[in-house]
Amino acid sequence: MAHMITWLLLLLVWVAAGWAAWPRTELLNICMNAKHHKEKPGPEDKLHEQCSPWRKKACCSVNTSLEAHKDISYLYRFNWDHCGKMEPSCKRHFIQDTCLYECSPNLGPWIQEVNQSWRKERILNVPLCKEDCETWWNDCRTSYTCKTNWHKGWNWSSGYNQCPVDAVCHRFDFYFPTPADLCNEIWSHSYKEEKDMPWKLTPRVLFLAWMASMCSARARTDLLNVCMDAKHHKVKPGPEDKLHDQCIPWKKNACCTASVSQELHKDISLLYNFNLDHCGKMEPTCKRHFIQDNCLYECSPNLGPWIQEVNQSWRKERFLNVPLCKEDCESWWEDCRTSYTCKTNWQKGWNWTSGSNRCPAGATCSTFESYFPTPTALCEGVWSHSYKVSNYSRGSGRCIQMWFDTAQGNPNEEVARFYALDMNAGAMPQGIGPCLLSLALMLSLAP
């Protein structure tokens, strides 16, 4: 009888696992909808050199693999030698990276839709083995570049990428101080450096991991009305009647305190000692957008669907790819394009020796539109992809508004609900998670 119960329980677990996994078969053995990818993977016996590992099943053609090995190929007209000759030991990593991107049929779980003229899909946060990231960085640290994000912001007037005006060539380890900085940032978070897994993947551990993922997929209400685990955020949102000036829209339900909201309006506040005037006085019309951005970051309880865990000394969570309404981004860029800065990524790389952020050695102050040629370059780049510019407009219920009229309520509540429900689509029916966890415990006790 005990053995029969055990088999029945195993059958229930298998059925539930199959039910949850069934819709995801489209993530396996597929090619991206991008510029040079084949529609379906298949054998390519003559793939060139570093792309040959994919010859049995590839998303790239022989011709694409040949072009991937050229200094400036017809694929994207991208020049690795934009700051002088790149060392061969470094270049081989970029060739291998290109081969993986063009040829691999195993990137399905990380494919995302994008609205770009040259591709309809991209990869995001592919968990790159840490050794691969470390050797990439070690072999490239003494080569030279002029940018941290190679996806955008180049000067293409010559027909291939050249450093933008006022960008300075430095060693890789200047722009990318750590392996994670290189692998995570260079292609706009296409990769995410993977940490060690401190346990052996036994069948029981795999089963429990699957159970945990099911439970987390079910409980998506934890994405609504929450505060980040960060430096100055409250544990839970609540009323704050005395929020200051531009932070007032969040007074009915806020993750920030009144004192935090006051500090956000100072040129150099005690919160982070961040100086917006690092290249001379920032124009007030520009500064108000950064104040509003800070109010949204510190005060909003509606960013749950985009909160990600991070391993940083000053916060345990951040938000990533919040869909910012296109008008908010465009007005931010328009009002800031004639102010001055010296960096494209304000999250890191500053000189903090004075106690507040100053431009790093060799960085040149230029207008915002020099460092951020488009609204998207500003909104997505300035805070390491905290925002992703949406194609939706204000009032659509599909994008986060940085600015809103409190008399009409907070429109971001509806947006957070929409994306939380979207994330919940395909999750297990409510109640099955705890049931299966009980089954797992019973299985562990069965003879």
Buried (B, 14 or more C-beta within 10 A) or exposed (E): EEEEEBEEBEEBBEEBBEEBEEEEEEBEEBBBBBBBBBEEBEEBEEBBEBBBEBBEBBBBBBEBBBBBBEEBBEBBEBBBEBBEEBBEEBBBBBBBBBBBBBBBBBBBEBBEEBEEEEBEBBBBBBEBEBEBBBBBBBBBBEBBBBBBBBBBBBBEEEEBBBBBEBBBBBBBBBBBBBBBBBBBBBBBBBBBBBEEEEEEEEEEEEBBEBBEBBBEBBEBEEBBBBBBBBBBBBEEBEEBEEBBEBBBBBBBBBBBBBEBBBBBBEEBBEBBEBBBEBBEEBBEEBBBBBBBBBBBBBBBBBBBBBBEEBEEEEBEBBBBBBBBBBBBBBBBBBBBBEBBBBBBBBBEBBEEEEEBBBBBEEBBBBBBBBBBBBBBBBBBBBBBBBBBBBEBEBEBEBBBBBBBEEEEEBBBBEBBBBBBEEBBEEBBEEEBBEEBBEBBEEBEEEE
